[in-house]
Amino acid sequence: MNIKSLHIKVSLSVAAAALFVVIVSSQFFYQRSYENSFSDSERSVQQLLETVQATAAIAAYVGNRELAQQVVSGLTQNDIVVGAKITANNEIIGQNGKSADSKKNPLISIVLHSPFDEKEIVGELAVAPNIPLIALRARDSAMATAMGLAAQAAVVALLVLILVYGMMTRPLSYLSGRLHRITPGDGSRLDVHNLHRGDEIGLLAGDINALLHTVEKMLEEERQLRHRVELLETRFRGIFEDSSAGIFLVREQGTLVTANPAFFRLTGLAENHPVEHVDDNIVARVFLDQEQAASLIKLALISKRPHSADLRIRCENSDGVRWVHCIFSPAGNAQQGVTVEGVMYDVTQRKYSEDRIRELAEKDSLTGLSNRQAAETALAELVQQAPVGGSEFAIMMIDLDRFKFINDTYGHDAGDKVLYTVAQRLRKLVRESDVVARLGGDEFLLLLNHAGNIDMVERIARKILDAQQIPIDVQPGVLEKIGMSIGIALYPDHGDNPLSLRKHADQAMYAVKRQGKNNYAIYCPEGVSAVDEDVPAQ
């Protein structure tokens, strides 16, 4: 038996309440019935005295002891009187039974008056009531009353208990048990007996059914939402796994959080590469341009916007270098930790194509030197970058002597060979940072960056002229020398813009040609003349 069940609780509560009512009411009615019974007995004794009062008064008036004795004897015949006496002129003229006891049998008396004068007192009639008998009868009567009330209360409590069980606790227990057997979402509902269709139990069942419907609807919506999330997760996982672009997630310090297979294919790293390793800076390990990559990551975190650039990466499984276009975007949040999402596309072929196109656009196809357009661009950049008032660079305009003779005599192949040989010599005689260009035909241009002073420029000019003294094998068994006319202009002394610099260098070069060729000259506003008299004319 489950003492915590509603039925047991209600039964115990009703029983306790009934017992309390029985005790209180029985006590009350017992006391009241006892007092009423006792008072009735006392009134009976009083009425008995009044019945014999006249006879006792005659006996006391005439002093007839025999009559008085008969009166008291008659009184004691009643079981509620244990003794009686008649007193006249302070003398007992009749007495029977027990004498009065002030504690157990207190006297009940009446005054006897003269039969002829009611104002004259002739004696007293006193009786001793049977107090124990009267009390016993009073208790019996009170007990009977209390027992009757208790029986009635017990019957009423039992009836109440049966009704409460049948109309309340039993239906509630049924609903509780039925509800425990229902699984949310299985479509089951509580059924209610017709007797309870309109009462509180029916309303409770209806509310529970409505709640079950709501829960079932929410479960269905949650199930559909979870299904959609799973589908999206599968799709995004497929995109992540199958993407040709490398997708990776890194911390601000460069620690790898996760990456897709394309990332490992591009970088050559093993797919089981440890992640979240604090000592493994994947940015420094993968990117050759690691400082630029780290700057893009910081920019993305600060600006909260994507930043991208073409970057070079190492290939762990080959010696080559790949170019990737990498986009860094802020990701994550304060709870998940600050991270940056990187997406990289392999643009190696595009970069090589761009380099080839740039080379074709800026290089002379015969000599491999910069062409006219590249030379003009480089000259403009030097002028723009050079500080005002500083002698920062020199420009040399070079025209080959005897090139037309060789080209016309031995053919274009011989001429091309001369141009190629001269170009290689010029390239070897200057620094890598200097620009050597073929402007077209047999014209060359040199941009000597950070030329320093005029003496250094002249030394370079002489070295160039000296280098051309070596004959060129224009045809098998045929050697020819080539000469050069070099015009020099210095920035900013001889011009502060590309046009004036080239013009003045040209003027100096043509001055050399006019003065015998195969020499160099430095532009001078007052007039230009060849400066190296030791160089033989061509």
Secondary structure, DSSP 8 states (H G I E B T S, - for coil): --TTSHHHHHHHHHHHHHHHHHHHHHHHHHHHHHHHHHHHHHHHHHHHHHHHHHHHHHHHHHT-HHHHHHHHHHHHTSTTEEEEEEEETTEEEEEEE---BTTTB--EEEEEE-SS-TT-EEEEEEEEE-HHHHHHHHHHHHHHHHHHHHHHHHHHHHHHHHHHIIIIIHHHHHHHHHHHT--TTS-------GGGSSSHHHHHHHHHHHHHHHHHHHHHHHHHHHHHHHHHHHHHHHHHHH-SSEEEEEETT-BEEEE-HHHHHHH---TT---S-TT-BHHHHHBTTHHHHHHHHHHHHHHSS-EEEEEEEE-TTSS-EEEEEEEEEEEEETTTEEEEEEEEEE-HHHHHHHHHHHHHHHB-TTT-SB-HHHHHHHHHHHHHHS-TT---EEEEEEEEESHHHHHHHH-HHHHHHHHHHHHHHHHHHS-TTSEEEEEETTEEEEEEET--SHHHHHHHHHHHHHHTTS-EEEETTEEE--EEEEEEEEETTT-SSHHHHHHHHHHHHHHHHHTTSSEEEE--TT------TTS---
